[in-house]
C-alpha cells in the first residue's frame, strides 16, 4: 500500500512511495497509471516533499535512517540527511517544504530541524510522535498528524512549545471489567468506553493518572502522580484508597487473591507491594530492587497462582517477583527487538499462558513456561501500541492512537 504521495501542480501527476522497505519510488498519472519507476527499491519512505520550481523530489528512507533528493531533470540522487531516527525500523522521518521551499524534517527521537544556509539547524526538541506533515499557508506554519495521539498539532516558535489543534487520544494503560466497560486515563481524567461510546468517568483528579486497574467487584483503581491511589465505584464516585507512596510506576491486579499490586519508585529503588482489596492499610512489601537506568518504564502482570511478573525497559527483560526472597528472578531477556520502542504494552494472557508485548507493528508473545516466541497479531498502522489488558473473560483489549480494539478469547 502506498504510504505517501506528492502531487505535481502542473499536471496533477503523482509521486508515490511505500513505508515498507524494498518497494519502488514511482511516478503516476493523475488517474493512477504508472508513468515511470524512479527508483526500483528504497528503504521505506515515511514522506515525500516536492519542489516543483526546481524539479526536486525529497524522500526519506526510514530503514536507512536517511533522506535523499532526486533531481528529476538530471535523474541524479544525493543524500541530504543521514544517521537520524532509528535505522532498521519503521520509526518515521518526516519531510516537508515551507513557502520558501526550505526543507524541514522531524524525528520523534531527535526533534524538529530546518535547512538554512548550508546546514540543518534544530528548531525544537522532540515533542510528538512523528506523522505526516503539511505546510499551511493560512497558518504560515506546519501541521502534523501525531500518530501517537490520533490528533493534529503544530509548533508555536514564539512560545517554544507544541500546540494541539485537536484533542490527543491515547493512553499508557487500559483496564476492563466484567460488565464490558473499558477504562483509560488521560492526564487528570478517566474515560469509559461501552458499546462504542466514550464518556467521562472521573475527573479532574488530584494528580496525573497513567496507571489504571479494575477488580472482581467492578471497582476502578487509579494511581496518581502524587503517590496516591483512588478507588472508584461503578458510578464514578471515588475515594482516596491509599496514600504515602512516592511515584507509582506500575499497577496490576491479582484476581485470585484479590490484591492490587504496585511498583513504587523512590529514587533509584523500586519496591513492589501487595495491597489487599479488603484492607488497603495492610500493604506489604514483597520485593525491592535497584533500577539500572533511572525512570525506566515498568510494567506489571499477574499470572497463575498469583505469580507477579515485571517487565523492565532498561534491561529489556521479564522478571518473576520472588516474594519469599523479596527479589527479582530474570526469566527472559531481549524482549523488544529494538530500543526505539519506548512505551511497550505488557500483559499476561491466561488463555495463551504467555506474555503479550506491544511493539511498533506487532503484538509478540513469549510462552511463560518454554520461552518460545511468536506473533499474536499485526497492527497494520501501528506505531504506538502502548497498553494491553486481559479482561475477566480472557479476551484482550488494546489501545493504539485513538483506537481501542479487542481480540476475543
N, C-alpha and C positions, 0 to 999 in steps of 0.2 A: 504494500500500500504506500502511495506517495505521502511523504510526511511534510514537505514544504514546497512552496511554489513562489515564483516571481513572474510578474506579467510585464511584457514589453508594451508600453503605451502606444507605440506607433502602429501595431497591427494586432494587438491583443493575443499574440502568441505567448506560450507559457514555458518557462524553465521549471523543471521539477527534479526533485531528488528524494531519497529514501533515508529513513533513520537507521535501517538495518545495514550493516556493512556488506560490501560486495556488489551492491546494485549500481546501475549507471546514473549519471547525471545527463538528463535528456532535454531536448527542445521539442515542443509540441505545437501544433496549430491551435488556434482558438477553439476548435472543435475537439481537441484531444488526440488528433492523429500525430504519429511520430514524424518529425522532420529530420532529426539528427540525434545520434548518441554523441554527446560532447565528450564524455569521459566514460570508459566502459565499466569501471568499478571503483567507487570511492568508499572511504571508511566510515560510513554512517553520517548523514548530514542532518543537523538539527535545524538549520535555517539558511536560506539563500538571501542575498541582497544584490540588487541590480542597479547599476549606474548606467542609465540609457545614454546620457550625453557622451560618455567615454567608451561605451561598449564593454563595460567591465562587469563580470558576474562573480560575486564573492560566495564561497561555500565553505561551511565548517565540516570537519571530519572528526567526529567525537572519539572514535576508537583510536585515532592517531593523536588526539589532543592538540589539534591544529586547525587552521583555516587558511585557505588559499584564494587567489583571484585568477580567474580565467579571462584573458583578453580575447574577446570574441572576434576581433578584427585580425589578430595575428595568430590565434589559436595557441598562444603560449600561456603557461601557468606558472605562478610564482607564489610561494608560501609567504603569508603576511603575519601569521600568528603561530607560535609553536610552544609546546610544553605547557599547555593550560588544561583546565578541567581535570578529568581523571582518565588518562589514556587506557584503552582496553575495555571501556564501559560505555553505556549509553548516556552518561552524565552530559547534559546539553552544553553546547557552545552557541549562544545566540548572537546573530549578526544583524545589523540594520544600518541604514544611512539616514542622516538628517537632511534638512532642506538645503544645506550647503554641500551635500554629498560627502560629509565627513563620516568615516566608518566608526561605529561603536560595536563593542561586544560585551557580553556578560556571561560569567560562570558563577554557579552557586557557591563555589569554594574560594573564589578569588575576588569577585566583585565586578564593578562596572568600570569600563575603560572607554576612552575616546581617542581617536587618532588626531594629533595636532602637530604641525611642523613635520617632523620626520620620525615620530615615535608615538606609542600609546602612553597615555597618562591616566592614572587611576582617578576616577571621579568619586567613587564611593566604595566602601567595604561591602562584603556580602550582606544582602538584606532580604532575599526572597529565593524561592525555588524557581529555577530557570524555566521559561516557557516562551512561546512565540511572541515576538515584539514587532510593533509597527511604529512609524513616526506619525504623530498627529499634528498637522499644520494648524488646526484650530487651537490646540493647546500649546503649540510650539514646544512639544515635548514628546517623549516616547511613552507608549502604553504597552504593558506586558501582561500576558496570561501567566499567573502564578499557578503552575500545575499543583503545587503542594496544597493550595487552598481553594482551587477552582474559582479564582477571583481575578479581577483586573487591578493592576497597581501602576503607579508611576513614581517619580522621584522629584522632590522639591529641593532644588540645588541651593536656594536661599536659606532654607531651614536645615538642610543637610539630613533629610530623613525621607523614608518612603511614605507614600500616600496611598491608602486603599481606596480605590474608586468604587469597588463593590465589596460586599462582605466576604471575608475569609471563612471557609468552611472546611475544617479538618480537625483532627484531634489526635493526641498521643495515646489515648486509651478509650476503650469501649467496653460496655457491660450490658448484659441482657438478663431478663428474668423469666420465670415460668409463665407469666401472663402474656408473653410475646412482645414486651416492650424492650427497646434498645435505648441505652443512655450514653451520652458522650459529653465531655466538658469542653468549654471554650472560655479561657480566661476566668472570670468570676461567675460564670453561669454554667448550668447544666441543662442540656436539652434532651427531649424524649422523642423517640420515633415509634409510631404504631400505625399499622395499616397505611403505610406510605406517607404519613403526615408528621412533620417535625413541629413540636411545640415546646415552649419554655417550660422547664420542670422546676428549677430552683435558681435563685439569684436575685440581686447580686450577693455573692458570698463575701466573707471577711478576708479572703485571700484567693490567689490564683489556684485553680484546680487543674492538675494534669493526670491524676490517677483516680480511678473510679471502680467500684465493685458492687455486686449485689449478693444477698444471702438467700437461704432457703425460704425465708418468710417474706421476701419481697422488699426488704429494706435496701436502701441505696447508701453507699458509703463514699464520701468524697474526701480525699487527702488534700489539704490546702498548704499553701506556701508558708503559712505562719506556724506550721508544726502541729496543727490540729486536724482531727477527723470529725466531720459532721455526718450524722445519720439522718436519712430522710424516709418518711413513710410513703405509702403509695400516692398520697395526695400532694407530695412535695413539701410538707411541713417538716422542718429539720431542727435538730438539737445538736449542741456540741457533745460529741460522744467521748472523745479523749483529747487531751491536750498535753503540752510539755515536750513534744518531740522537736527535733531540730529541722531536718529537711527530708521529708518523706520521699524517697526516690522510687519506690515501687510498692504496689498493693496487690494482694490476691486473696482468695477465699478457699478455705478447706471445708467443702460441703459435708464431708463425712463426719468430721469432728466439730463442725460449727465454730470455726475460728477465722478471724481476719488475720492475715499475715502481712507484715510490712517490713520494708528495708529502710532504716532511718540513717541518714548520713550526718555525721558530726565530725567536721574537719576531714581528716583522711580515714577515719574509722567509719565502717558501716556495720550497724547492728540489726539483726533480724529478730523480730518479735512475733509471738503468738498472742492474740488477744481474744479471749472467749467472747462470743457474741452475747452470752448471758450476763457477763460482768466485765465491763471494759476496764475496771480498776485492777484486774488480775493479769495485766500484760506481763508476759515472761520472755526474757531474752533467751533465744535458742542458738544464736551464733553471732560471732563478731569476726570481722576481717579488715585488713588494711587495703585501701584502694591502690592499684598500681598506677592509675592515672586519674588525677583529680576530676571530680564531677562526671565521671564516665557513666554512660547510660546503664541502668539496671532494669531488668525485667524479672518478675516472679511468676511462677506457675506451680500448681499443686497437682500431684499425680496420685496413683493408687495408694491406699492406706495412709493418706495424709502426707506422703513424702513431698518435701518442698524443694523446688529447683530454682536456680538463679542463673540468668544469662547476664554476663558482664561484657560490655562492648570493648573495653580496653584490652582485655585478654582474649576476646573473641571466643569465649568458651562457655559451656553449660556446666554448672556445678550442682551436685547434690548437697543439700544442707544437712550435715551430720549433727543432729540435735543433741546426741549424747555427749559428743566431744566438743560441741559448740564451735565447729569449724566447717569449712567447705572442702568437698572432695571433687576434683575435676573429673567429669565424665567424658566430655567431647570438646575438642578444640577445632580451630579453623571452621567455625560455624558459618561465617559470612565469606563469600568469595572475594570481596573487595572492601577496602576501608571507606569508600565513598558512601556506603550505606550507613548513615549515621543514626537513624532512629528506627531500627527494625522492630516489627512486632514479634512477640514470642508468646506461645501458649502450649499447653499440654492437651492433646486430644485423647480422650478416653476411648473413643471408637477405634482410633488407629494405634493406640498405645505408643504414641510418638510425639515428639516436639514439632511444632509448626512454626516456621520462621518466615517473616515477610522480608523480601529483598526488593530490588528495583522492579523487576518484572515478575519474579517467581515467588510462589509460596512453597518453600522447601520443607522437607520432613527429615527428621533423624529418629530412627526407631529407638525407643528408650532402652531396650534390652540388648540389641545387637549392634546398634550404631550405624546400621545401614542407612544410606542417604537416598532420597528420592525427591520427586517434584509432585506436589499435590495439585497445583493449579497454576495457570499463567494469567496474569493481568495484562491484557494486550496494550493498555495505555497506562501502564504502571510506572511510577517513579517514587511514590511516597506511601508505601504500604505500612502505615505507622502502627496500627493496632489490630489485635485479634482477640476474640473472646469465644470460649466454648459455652454454649447455652446449656441449661439444665437437661435438654433432650439430646445433647450430643452434637447438634449442628454447630457450625462455626460462623460467626459474624466477623466481618472485616470493614474497616473504614479506609477509604482512599480518595483524597482530593475531591471532596464534595459528594462522594458516592458511598453508600452503605450497601453491602451485598452479603449474601448468605450461601453457604454450602450445606445442604441438608444432609442429615445422617443417612 
